[in-house]
Amino acid sequence: MKAPAEWLNALVWRLRAMRRLWAPGTSPSMPFLQVETVPTDPHGHIDPLPPRLRRTSVLIKGWMLFPSGPTDRIELFLDGSPLGRARLGVARVDVAGQWDSAHAAISGFELAADLGDWEGPDGSASLVAVATSVAGERHELEPLRVVISSQPPKPSRLPPPAPVPPSSSGPRPHVLVFTHQLGLGGAQLYLLDLLREMVRTESASFALVSALDGPVREDLEEIGIPVHITSPIPFDDLGSHLGRIEELAGWAAGRDFDAVLINTATTLSFSGAEVAERLDLPVVWAIHESFPPSFLWADLIPEVRERLDRALERSSFLVFEAEATKRLFEPTAGQAECVMLPYGLDLEPIDAVRQSFDRAAARREVGVPADALAIVCVGTIEPRKAQALLAQAFTQIASRHPEAHLYFIGGREDADSEALRHYIESEEGSERIELVPLTPHVQAWYGIADLLVCASDIESLPRTVLEAMAWETPVLATNVFGLPELITDGETGWLCEPRDLEALGAALDRVLGVGEEERARIGRVSRELVSERHSLERYGREISELLTTAASGTGVAAQDRAQT
C-alpha cells in the first residue's frame, strides 16, 4: 500500500480546458476519433447496417437530438416487434462537430439485438427507432430497410483435436490459469484475490497465461505465481488461430497441469478452453460477462466459433456470480455444470485503509468541498457503464440539491472520455461535475463519497459496488443482472431502471433527499451483507473444491466424457 500522500497526489487531476473542442465543421485531431458524415436531419438517424442480416446478434447504432433537451429513452422495433430499449449517452464526435448542443457529443445510442429471437419471416423488414425526450416529446427516426436471412454459415467439418495425455503432479492440483489481461479492472482484481487466497491455503499451485500485460502481473509474481505473457490469438483466420493454439498447447504439455481455470469469456481468454481440450484437461471457467454467447462471440469466424462452442460444452464447471448471468449461458452449456457462486472480496486491505483514513484530509487533497454531498461513479468511461446518462440525470436535478457534487473516476484519453468532458464543459449547470482519470488508488474515493452510483445497463456483479458497500458507502444502482440479487431497494441500497434518463434522475433526487442518518443506516446494513455473502475464504474454498473435483474426474462433465 502506498503512502497516503502518494496515492492522493495520483488522484489530483483537474478538468482540462477544452473551449475549442469540436468547433462546428471540425473534429478533434486525435487518432482514436473518426468523423462520419452527418445527415442534415436535426433529430438523428439509424446508422447503416449490412444489406443482409443473419439471425444472430447485431449491434444497431445511431444518434438522436431533441432541440428541447436530452433524450429520455429510445426503443427499437423490427416490423413492429420490439427489439428492446437502446443504450444512451454513446460518444458521437461526428454529431458534436455539426450541431451546437451540449448533448451532441453524447447523443449516440446502441442496442445489441439477437435476431435469433425475432419471429418474423425472412426477407425485407423495417427497423424503426422511437425516441422520447425528458419533456415527453416523441420522434420516430426514418426507418431503415434491412433483409433478414436464416441461411446458416457453412460448417467447418473440422475433426476434434487429438488430445495429449496429461500427467498428474501430486495430491493438490496444478492449475493452468488463462486470463484476458492484467490491467486494472474488476475481473483482474477478482482473479488476484482468488489466487492469493488459494495460495495462502495451499489448495492448489498455479501458472498463469495472459494475452496482455499489466500492473497486476507484479502482484501475481509476488505471491509466487509464474506469469507467461502471450498476445491476442487471431480469430479471423483459422490457420493462424490453430497455429497459436498448438504453440500454447506445446508449451503447456510438459508442465504437469491437472486442470485449467479460465477467467472471463472474452476473445482474449477463450483460447484456454481450446488448449485444455487439446491436452484433455478439465476446465473450470469463471464467466463474468452478462452478454449472451451469440453476441459475445459474434465476431468469430464460423470455424473458430464451432471450436469454442465445443470447448465450452466440454467444460467441467461454468461459474457465475449472478443467477441472471448463469441463465444466459445454460442453453448452450452442454454437459458443463453451471454453478452460481457470489464471488469473494478481500476485506482486510479495505479495513486497513479505513482504520487510518482521514476523510477531511482526503477531501482537501482532491478538492472536494468539506460540506459537499459527494456522489462518486467508479469505472472506466464506456457506454455500457452509462456515465454520460448519469451526468445528464445529475444536471436535471442539481438545482434542487446545491450541496451535491458528482465525480467520475475512470477518465482515459479516448473518445468516450472526450465526449463526456465536452458535455461537462458545454452544459449549463454542470460545474459541479468532475472527471478524474483512471487510478489504481480508488479506495480513497469510497471514503470520500456519500453515495456511489452504478448506472450501468450491463453488469453481472460489479466489484466497485461491493467495495463501496464494504466501506459502508450506500449505493444507488440499476436493476440489472446480479445487482437486484445483491441490493434490496430501500434496505441495502437503492435501485432504478436502466437506459432511462428520467428514472435515473428521479432515483438520484429520491436518494439525495433522504437524511444523513438514513444513508448511514443503509451503509451499515450493506457492509454486513457483503461480510456475510462475499467471504473470500469461503469463495476460495468453493473454487478449490471445483478444481479438485474436475481434476479427479468425478464431475458430471468428466463422467460424460469418459462414457463417450
C-alpha positions as semicolon CSV with decimal commas, in nm:
position;residue;x (nm);y (nm);z (nm)
1;M;0,000;0,000;0,000
2;K;0,143;0,338;-0,098
3;A;0,168;0,625;0,149
4;P;-0,149;0,841;0,168
5;A;0,019;1,148;0,020
6;E;0,147;0,949;-0,277
7;W;-0,179;0,787;-0,371
8;L;-0,380;1,102;-0,308
9;N;-0,145;1,300;-0,529
10;A;-0,209;1,043;-0,802
11;L;-0,578;1,136;-0,790
12;V;-0,526;1,511;-0,836
13;W;-0,622;1,582;-1,192
14;R;-0,843;1,862;-1,300
15;L;-1,067;1,900;-1,596
16;R;-0,869;2,037;-1,886
17;A;-0,969;2,349;-2,072
18;M;-1,145;2,236;-2,390
19;R;-1,314;2,552;-2,517
20;R;-1,200;2,487;-2,873
21;L;-1,307;2,125;-2,882
22;W;-1,527;2,029;-3,175
23;A;-1,598;2,366;-3,326
24;P;-1,869;2,337;-3,597
25;G;-1,736;2,167;-3,904
26;T;-1,419;2,041;-3,739
27;S;-1,312;1,736;-3,546
28;P;-1,050;1,676;-3,276
29;S;-0,704;1,590;-3,406
30;M;-0,691;1,261;-3,217
31;P;-0,618;0,925;-3,384
32;F;-0,886;0,737;-3,191
33;L;-1,173;0,957;-3,318
34;Q;-1,323;0,900;-3,660
35;V;-1,561;1,155;-3,808
36;E;-1,860;1,030;-4,008
37;T;-2,082;1,221;-4,247
38;V;-2,385;1,354;-4,061
39;P;-2,718;1,399;-4,240
40;T;-2,898;1,730;-4,215
41;D;-3,195;1,592;-4,016
42;P;-3,166;1,777;-3,682
43;H;-3,314;1,484;-3,493
44;G;-3,087;1,195;-3,589
45;H;-3,075;0,868;-3,775
46;I;-3,006;0,494;-3,753
47;D;-2,659;0,412;-3,881
48;P;-2,640;0,191;-4,193
49;L;-2,625;-0,185;-4,142
50;P;-2,504;-0,463;-4,372
51;P;-2,760;-0,520;-4,651
52;R;-2,830;-0,875;-4,532
53;L;-2,857;-0,974;-4,165
54;R;-2,839;-1,331;-4,040
55;R;-3,049;-1,441;-3,742
56;T;-2,778;-1,379;-3,489
57;S;-2,667;-1,085;-3,276
58;V;-2,639;-0,747;-3,444
59;L;-2,530;-0,413;-3,299
60;I;-2,768;-0,134;-3,402
61;K;-2,629;0,219;-3,365
62;G;-2,739;0,573;-3,434
63;W;-2,785;0,917;-3,278
64;M;-3,072;1,133;-3,159
65;L;-3,101;1,500;-3,058
66;F;-3,409;1,682;-2,931
67;P;-3,386;2,063;-2,959
68;S;-3,563;2,096;-2,624
69;G;-3,319;1,887;-2,418
70;P;-3,182;1,538;-2,355
71;T;-3,332;1,211;-2,476
72;D;-3,501;1,005;-2,206
73;R;-3,524;0,669;-2,385
74;I;-3,512;0,509;-2,730
75;E;-3,695;0,190;-2,824
76;L;-3,630;-0,011;-3,140
77;F;-3,873;-0,221;-3,341
78;L;-3,834;-0,461;-3,634
79;D;-4,152;-0,475;-3,841
80;G;-4,345;-0,365;-3,533
81;S;-4,194;-0,625;-3,297
82;P;-3,995;-0,472;-3,007
83;L;-3,622;-0,542;-3,004
84;G;-3,554;-0,360;-2,677
85;R;-3,453;-0,030;-2,523
86;A;-3,130;0,121;-2,655
87;R;-2,830;0,229;-2,452
88;L;-2,798;0,609;-2,442
89;G;-2,508;0,850;-2,396
90;V;-2,278;0,688;-2,654
91;A;-1,999;0,916;-2,782
92;R;-2,068;1,075;-3,124
93;V;-1,786;1,306;-3,223
94;D;-1,933;1,343;-3,573
95;V;-2,255;1,491;-3,435
96;A;-2,068;1,726;-3,199
97;G;-1,885;1,868;-3,498
98;Q;-2,211;1,960;-3,671
99;W;-2,466;2,058;-3,407
100;D;-2,432;2,328;-3,143
101;S;-2,571;2,137;-2,846
102;A;-2,417;2,030;-2,517
103;H;-2,580;1,690;-2,571
104;A;-2,442;1,638;-2,923
105;A;-2,117;1,467;-2,815
106;I;-2,312;1,205;-2,616
107;S;-2,615;1,177;-2,846
108;G;-2,536;0,825;-2,967
109;F;-2,744;0,516;-2,895
110;E;-2,686;0,145;-2,949
111;L;-2,866;-0,184;-2,897
112;A;-2,727;-0,536;-2,919
113;A;-3,025;-0,724;-3,060
114;D;-3,044;-1,101;-3,101
115;L;-3,232;-1,155;-3,428
116;G;-3,244;-1,527;-3,349
117;D;-3,535;-1,440;-3,118
118;W;-3,725;-1,244;-3,384
119;E;-4,028;-1,438;-3,507
120;G;-4,081;-1,255;-3,835
121;P;-4,026;-1,414;-4,178
122;D;-3,713;-1,391;-4,390
123;G;-3,693;-1,106;-4,635
124;S;-3,721;-0,730;-4,623
125;A;-3,809;-0,571;-4,288
126;S;-3,831;-0,220;-4,144
127;L;-3,613;-0,115;-3,850
128;V;-3,765;0,172;-3,653
129;A;-3,633;0,377;-3,359
130;V;-3,882;0,570;-3,145
131;A;-3,730;0,832;-2,914
132;T;-3,885;1,013;-2,618
133;S;-3,741;1,329;-2,465
134;V;-3,742;1,422;-2,096
135;A;-4,014;1,674;-2,186
136;G;-4,237;1,395;-2,319
137;E;-4,184;1,462;-2,692
138;R;-4,178;1,160;-2,921
139;H;-3,996;1,130;-3,251
140;E;-3,968;0,836;-3,491
141;L;-3,644;0,829;-3,685
142;E;-3,653;0,748;-4,054
143;P;-3,697;0,369;-4,085
144;L;-3,407;0,160;-4,212
145;R;-3,481;-0,123;-4,455
146;V;-3,292;-0,447;-4,389
147;V;-3,305;-0,801;-4,526
148;I;-3,328;-1,090;-4,278
149;S;-3,181;-1,427;-4,379
150;S;-3,194;-1,764;-4,199
151;Q;-2,915;-1,912;-4,408
152;P;-2,666;-2,060;-4,157
153;P;-2,289;-2,045;-4,206
154;K;-2,129;-2,347;-4,365
155;P;-1,999;-2,598;-4,108
156;S;-1,625;-2,635;-4,090
157;R;-1,624;-3,017;-4,070
158;L;-1,315;-2,999;-3,854
159;P;-1,238;-3,314;-3,656
160;P;-1,186;-3,274;-3,279
161;P;-0,818;-3,217;-3,194
162;A;-0,621;-3,520;-3,085
163;P;-0,567;-3,495;-2,706
164;V;-0,225;-3,508;-2,546
165;P;-0,242;-3,727;-2,230
166;P;-0,176;-3,519;-1,915
167;S;0,034;-3,630;-1,623
168;S;-0,053;-3,585;-1,257
169;S;0,154;-3,353;-1,041
170;G;0,063;-3,478;-0,694
171;P;-0,201;-3,456;-0,422
172;R;-0,308;-3,096;-0,490
173;P;-0,398;-2,985;-0,842
174;H;-0,150;-2,794;-1,051
175;V;-0,366;-2,540;-1,237
176;L;-0,302;-2,352;-1,559
177;V;-0,485;-2,016;-1,545
178;F;-0,587;-1,822;-1,855
179;T;-0,699;-1,459;-1,834
180;H;-0,761;-1,180;-2,082
181;Q;-0,532;-0,911;-1,941
182;L;-0,350;-0,792;-1,631
183;G;-0,452;-0,426;-1,633
184;L;-0,666;-0,265;-1,366
185;G;-1,023;-0,391;-1,374
186;G;-1,282;-0,584;-1,180
187;A;-1,219;-0,924;-1,340
188;Q;-0,842;-0,895;-1,295
189;L;-0,871;-0,794;-0,928
190;Y;-1,124;-1,073;-0,874
191;L;-0,867;-1,322;-1,004
192;L;-0,587;-1,173;-0,795
193;D;-0,792;-1,201;-0,474
194;L;-0,893;-1,559;-0,556
195;L;-0,540;-1,678;-0,635
196;R;-0,398;-1,506;-0,326
197;E;-0,649;-1,689;-0,109
198;M;-0,580;-2,027;-0,271
199;V;-0,204;-1,978;-0,244
200;R;-0,250;-1,885;0,122
201;T;-0,444;-2,205;0,191
202;E;-0,210;-2,413;-0,030
203;S;-0,512;-2,566;-0,200
204;A;-0,351;-2,560;-0,547
205;S;-0,042;-2,444;-0,735
206;F;-0,063;-2,220;-1,039
207;A;0,093;-2,085;-1,355
208;L;-0,083;-1,809;-1,547
209;V;-0,112;-1,712;-1,915
210;S;-0,240;-1,368;-2,012
211;A;-0,297;-1,217;-2,354
212;L;-0,194;-0,871;-2,233
213;D;0,045;-0,748;-1,965
214;G;-0,032;-0,500;-1,688
215;P;0,038;-0,395;-1,327
216;V;-0,142;-0,697;-1,178
217;R;0,145;-0,912;-1,309
218;E;0,376;-0,787;-1,032
219;D;0,118;-0,876;-0,766
220;L;0,088;-1,228;-0,904
221;E;0,461;-1,282;-0,918
222;E;0,494;-1,153;-0,559
223;I;0,281;-1,446;-0,440
224;G;0,489;-1,694;-0,638
225;I;0,275;-1,745;-0,949
226;P;0,479;-1,753;-1,273
227;V;0,322;-1,543;-1,548
228;H;0,353;-1,607;-1,921
229;I;0,251;-1,314;-2,143
230;T;0,140;-1,420;-2,487
231;S;-0,050;-1,197;-2,732
232;P;-0,406;-1,189;-2,866
233;I;-0,473;-1,503;-3,065
234;P;-0,624;-1,433;-3,408
235;F;-0,982;-1,547;-3,453
236;D;-1,042;-1,419;-3,808
237;D;-0,807;-1,668;-3,978
238;L;-0,837;-2,039;-3,900
239;G;-0,480;-2,135;-3,990
240;S;-0,325;-1,864;-3,774
241;H;-0,564;-1,947;-3,492
242;L;-0,484;-2,318;-3,493
243;G;-0,112;-2,248;-3,510
244;R;-0,121;-2,034;-3,197
245;I;-0,330;-2,291;-3,009
246;E;-0,076;-2,558;-3,097
247;E;0,208;-2,336;-2,973
248;L;0,038;-2,282;-2,636
249;A;-0,053;-2,648;-2,604
250;G;0,307;-2,747;-2,678
251;W;0,432;-2,501;-2,415
252;A;0,192;-2,641;-2,154
253;A;0,217;-3,012;-2,241
254;G;0,521;-3,098;-2,029
255;R;0,433;-2,891;-1,722
256;D;0,217;-3,145;-1,540
257;F;-0,107;-2,946;-1,524
258;D;-0,414;-3,116;-1,380
259;A;-0,680;-2,858;-1,466
260;V;-0,739;-2,526;-1,639
261;L;-0,902;-2,221;-1,478
262;I;-1,028;-1,957;-1,724
263;N;-1,110;-1,602;-1,618
264;T;-1,366;-1,420;-1,841
265;A;-1,532;-1,536;-2,162
266;T;-1,374;-1,273;-2,385
267;T;-1,194;-1,344;-2,711
268;L;-0,865;-1,275;-2,528
269;S;-0,908;-1,567;-2,287
270;F;-1,122;-1,837;-2,452
271;S;-0,813;-1,990;-2,611
272;G;-0,757;-2,151;-2,271
273;A;-1,056;-2,376;-2,334
274;E;-0,912;-2,490;-2,666
275;V;-0,571;-2,558;-2,511
276;A;-0,744;-2,758;-2,237
277;E;-0,927;-2,964;-2,498
278;R;-0,604;-3,022;-2,686
279;L;-0,440;-3,153;-2,366
280;D;-0,754;-3,333;-2,243
281;L;-0,756;-3,124;-1,925
282;P;-1,074;-3,042;-1,731
283;V;-1,189;-2,679;-1,723
284;V;-1,337;-2,455;-1,455
285;W;-1,448;-2,137;-1,630
286;A;-1,533;-1,817;-1,437
287;I;-1,767;-1,616;-1,664
288;H;-1,832;-1,255;-1,561
289;E;-1,990;-1,121;-1,880
290;S;-2,366;-1,068;-1,888
291;F;-2,389;-1,096;-2,265
292;P;-2,542;-1,398;-2,441
293;P;-2,279;-1,608;-2,622
294;S;-2,441;-1,523;-2,957
295;F;-2,339;-1,160;-2,906
296;L;-2,022;-1,208;-2,703
297;W;-1,862;-1,419;-2,978
298;A;-2,044;-1,272;-3,279
299;D;-1,720;-1,161;-3,449
300;L;-1,567;-1,509;-3,462
301;I;-1,547;-1,685;-3,795
302;P;-1,772;-1,996;-3,802
303;E;-1,482;-2,244;-3,779
304;V;-1,343;-2,083;-3,463
305;R;-1,689;-2,038;-3,313
306;E;-1,755;-2,410;-3,366
307;R;-1,439;-2,497;-3,174
308;L;-1,527;-2,257;-2,894
309;D;-1,880;-2,394;-2,858
310;R;-1,740;-2,745;-2,833
311;A;-1,482;-2,637;-2,572
312;L;-1,749;-2,461;-2,367
313;E;-1,972;-2,767;-2,367
314;R;-1,692;-2,999;-2,251
315;S;-1,600;-2,780;-1,952
316;S;-1,647;-2,936;-1,611
317;F;-1,789;-2,625;-1,441
318;L;-1,905;-2,284;-1,559
319;V;-1,901;-2,045;-1,262
320;F;-2,117;-1,731;-1,248
321;E;-2,154;-1,455;-0,990
322;A;-2,522;-1,393;-1,063
323;E;-2,819;-1,619;-1,135
324;A;-2,928;-1,387;-1,418
325;T;-2,593;-1,430;-1,594
326;K;-2,598;-1,805;-1,540
327;R;-2,936;-1,827;-1,715
328;L;-2,786;-1,664;-2,027
329;F;-2,536;-1,949;-2,071
330;E;-2,740;-2,251;-1,959
331;P;-2,897;-2,313;-2,303
332;T;-2,550;-2,354;-2,461
333;A;-2,366;-2,513;-2,168
334;G;-2,397;-2,870;-2,296
335;Q;-2,258;-3,116;-2,041
336;A;-2,088;-2,840;-1,838
337;E;-2,232;-2,792;-1,490
338;C;-2,340;-2,429;-1,429
339;V;-2,274;-2,301;-1,076
340;M;-2,361;-1,963;-0,922
341;L;-2,118;-1,850;-0,651
342;P;-2,120;-1,490;-0,518
343;Y;-1,754;-1,406;-0,556
344;G;-1,535;-1,323;-0,261
345;L;-1,394;-0,985;-0,162
346;D;-1,080;-0,945;0,048
347;L;-1,192;-0,713;0,328
348;E;-0,860;-0,698;0,516
349;P;-0,684;-0,438;0,295
350;I;-1,003;-0,231;0,280
351;D;-1,035;-0,233;0,657
352;A;-0,667;-0,146;0,695
353;V;-0,715;0,169;0,487
354;R;-1,040;0,257;0,667
355;Q;-0,879;0,230;1,007
356;S;-0,642;0,522;0,946
357;F;-0,847;0,709;0,686
358;D;-0,882;1,086;0,736
359;R;-1,188;1,182;0,531
360;A;-1,145;1,556;0,571
361;A;-0,780;1,543;0,466
362;A;-0,859;1,320;0,168
363;R;-1,124;1,564;0,050
364;R;-0,887;1,858;0,078
365;E;-0,622;1,676;-0,124
366;V;-0,851;1,617;-0,422
367;G;-1,050;1,938;-0,398
368;V;-1,382;1,801;-0,276
369;P;-1,555;2,066;-0,060
370;A;-1,575;1,969;0,307
371;D;-1,953;2,017;0,315
372;A;-2,025;1,860;-0,025
373;L;-2,262;1,569;-0,069
374;A;-2,019;1,374;-0,287
375;I;-2,162;1,135;-0,546
376;V;-1,899;0,905;-0,695
377;C;-1,915;0,680;-1,002
378;V;-1,615;0,446;-1,034
379;G;-1,527;0,270;-1,358
380;T;-1,363;0,315;-1,697
381;I;-1,566;0,559;-1,905
382;E;-1,752;0,345;-2,158
383;P;-2,106;0,326;-2,300
384;R;-2,232;0,027;-2,102
385;K;-2,147;0,200;-1,773
386;A;-2,375;0,493;-1,872
387;Q;-2,164;0,772;-1,722
388;A;-2,295;1,017;-1,983
389;L;-2,654;0,933;-1,888
390;L;-2,567;0,985;-1,521
391;A;-2,416;1,328;-1,597
392;Q;-2,734;1,428;-1,780
393;A;-2,951;1,300;-1,495
394;F;-2,746;1,495;-1,241
395;T;-2,784;1,825;-1,432
396;Q;-3,162;1,767;-1,437
397;I;-3,187;1,760;-1,056
398;A;-2,875;1,950;-0,942
399;S;-3,058;2,276;-0,870
400;R;-3,265;2,101;-0,603
401;H;-2,950;1,974;-0,428
402;P;-2,698;2,261;-0,426
403;E;-2,464;2,073;-0,194
404;A;-2,430;1,775;-0,433
405;H;-2,118;1,720;-0,647
406;L;-2,064;1,438;-0,896
407;Y;-1,721;1,276;-0,956
408;F;-1,645;1,026;-1,233
409;I;-1,336;0,814;-1,155
410;G;-1,211;0,647;-1,473
411;G;-1,121;0,901;-1,740
412;R;-0,888;0,800;-2,024
413;E;-0,760;0,951;-2,348
414;D;-1,030;0,805;-2,569
415;A;-1,348;0,906;-2,750
416;D;-1,586;0,817;-2,466
417;S;-1,397;1,025;-2,210
418;E;-1,358;1,318;-2,450
419;A;-1,731;1,316;-2,525
420;L;-1,813;1,322;-2,153
421;R;-1,564;1,607;-2,099
422;H;-1,726;1,800;-2,382
423;Y;-2,068;1,765;-2,222
424;I;-1,936;1,874;-1,881
425;E;-1,771;2,181;-2,037
426;S;-2,071;2,272;-2,251
427;E;-2,379;2,207;-2,039
428;E;-2,506;2,491;-1,822
429;G;-2,524;2,383;-1,457
430;S;-2,259;2,111;-1,486
431;E;-1,990;2,299;-1,295
432;R;-2,032;2,056;-1,006
433;I;-1,933;1,758;-1,222
434;E;-1,569;1,648;-1,248
435;L;-1,391;1,376;-1,443
436;V;-1,093;1,214;-1,269
437;P;-0,852;0,981;-1,453
438;L;-0,842;0,607;-1,407
439;T;-0,633;0,530;-1,098
440;P;-0,520;0,221;-0,905
441;H;-0,579;0,411;-0,581
442;V;-0,956;0,414;-0,589
443;Q;-1,015;0,320;-0,224
444;A;-0,990;0,683;-0,108
445;W;-1,289;0,774;-0,323
446;Y;-1,512;0,526;-0,141
447;G;-1,420;0,702;0,183
448;I;-1,472;1,047;0,032
449;A;-1,812;0,955;-0,114
450;D;-2,153;0,997;0,044
451;L;-2,309;0,788;-0,233
452;L;-2,180;0,554;-0,504
453;V;-2,383;0,533;-0,824
454;C;-2,364;0,242;-1,069
455;A;-2,571;0,342;-1,375
456;S;-2,457;0,052;-1,597
457;D;-2,701;-0,128;-1,824
458;I;-2,478;-0,441;-1,840
459;E;-2,317;-0,567;-1,518
460;S;-2,301;-0,913;-1,362
461;L;-2,191;-0,801;-1,017
462;P;-1,951;-0,503;-1,024
463;R;-1,663;-0,506;-0,780
464;T;-1,697;-0,130;-0,727
465;V;-2,040;-0,182;-0,571
466;L;-1,909;-0,445;-0,329
467;E;-1,611;-0,230;-0,235
468;A;-1,832;0,071;-0,168
469;M;-2,061;-0,140;0,048
470;A;-1,756;-0,268;0,238
471;W;-1,675;0,099;0,312
472;E;-2,034;0,147;0,438
473;T;-2,090;0,383;0,146
474;P;-2,454;0,345;0,028
475;V;-2,516;0,253;-0,336
476;L;-2,770;0,351;-0,599
477;A;-2,759;0,101;-0,887
478;T;-2,954;-0,007;-1,190
479;N;-3,182;-0,307;-1,172
480;V;-2,974;-0,533;-1,400
481;F;-2,845;-0,892;-1,370
482;G;-2,673;-0,955;-1,034
483;L;-2,743;-0,613;-0,880
484;P;-3,102;-0,685;-0,768
485;E;-2,974;-1,017;-0,630
486;L;-2,745;-0,812;-0,403
487;I;-2,942;-0,493;-0,337
488;T;-3,294;-0,473;-0,195
489;D;-3,436;-0,130;-0,274
490;G;-3,459;0,085;0,036
491;E;-3,295;-0,176;0,258
492;T;-2,941;-0,247;0,138
493;G;-2,926;0,031;-0,122
494;W;-3,147;0,172;-0,396
495;L;-3,239;0,051;-0,745
496;C;-3,366;0,216;-1,064
497;E;-3,441;0,112;-1,421
498;P;-3,153;0,114;-1,677
499;R;-3,138;0,310;-2,003
500;D;-3,396;0,559;-1,876
501;L;-3,281;0,915;-1,809
502;E;-3,598;1,019;-1,628
503;A;-3,589;0,713;-1,399
504;L;-3,222;0,772;-1,314
505;G;-3,286;1,139;-1,237
506;A;-3,585;1,055;-1,017
507;A;-3,380;0,796;-0,827
508;L;-3,097;1,045;-0,770
509;D;-3,348;1,302;-0,650
510;R;-3,501;1,047;-0,413
511;V;-3,170;0,929;-0,264
512;L;-3,024;1,278;-0,224
513;G;-3,341;1,375;-0,042
514;V;-3,305;1,117;0,237
515;G;-3,133;1,222;0,556
516;E;-2,774;1,156;0,651
517;E;-2,884;0,912;0,921
518;E;-3,077;0,702;0,670
519;R;-2,781;0,688;0,431
520;A;-2,558;0,582;0,722
521;R;-2,804;0,308;0,819
522;I;-2,811;0,175;0,462
523;G;-2,430;0,179;0,462
524;R;-2,405;-0,026;0,782
525;V;-2,655;-0,286;0,661
526;S;-2,482;-0,318;0,325
527;R;-2,145;-0,374;0,496
528;E;-2,296;-0,658;0,699
529;L;-2,437;-0,812;0,381
530;V;-2,102;-0,805;0,199
531;S;-1,924;-0,954;0,501
532;E;-2,167;-1,247;0,509
533;R;-2,241;-1,306;0,141
534;H;-1,899;-1,237;-0,012
535;S;-1,649;-1,410;0,213
536;L;-1,323;-1,459;0,022
537;E;-1,228;-1,754;0,243
538;R;-1,549;-1,936;0,156
539;Y;-1,526;-1,849;-0,212
540;G;-1,165;-1,971;-0,234
541;R;-1,264;-2,297;-0,071
542;E;-1,556;-2,346;-0,314
543;I;-1,343;-2,283;-0,623
544;S;-1,075;-2,513;-0,484
545;E;-1,332;-2,789;-0,444
546;L;-1,447;-2,742;-0,805
547;L;-1,089;-2,762;-0,934
548;T;-1,017;-3,073;-0,725
549;T;-1,339;-3,237;-0,842
550;A;-1,264;-3,156;-1,205
551;A;-0,903;-3,279;-1,179
552;S;-1,010;-3,604;-1,014
553;G;-1,254;-3,680;-1,294
554;T;-1,555;-3,711;-1,062
555;G;-1,758;-3,421;-1,203
556;V;-2,061;-3,472;-1,428
557;A;-1,882;-3,347;-1,740
558;A;-1,580;-3,572;-1,679
559;Q;-1,803;-3,876;-1,632
560;D;-1,992;-3,796;-1,951
561;R;-1,665;-3,765;-2,144
562;A;-1,545;-4,097;-2,005
563;Q;-1,860;-4,270;-2,137
564;T;-1,820;-4,138;-2,491
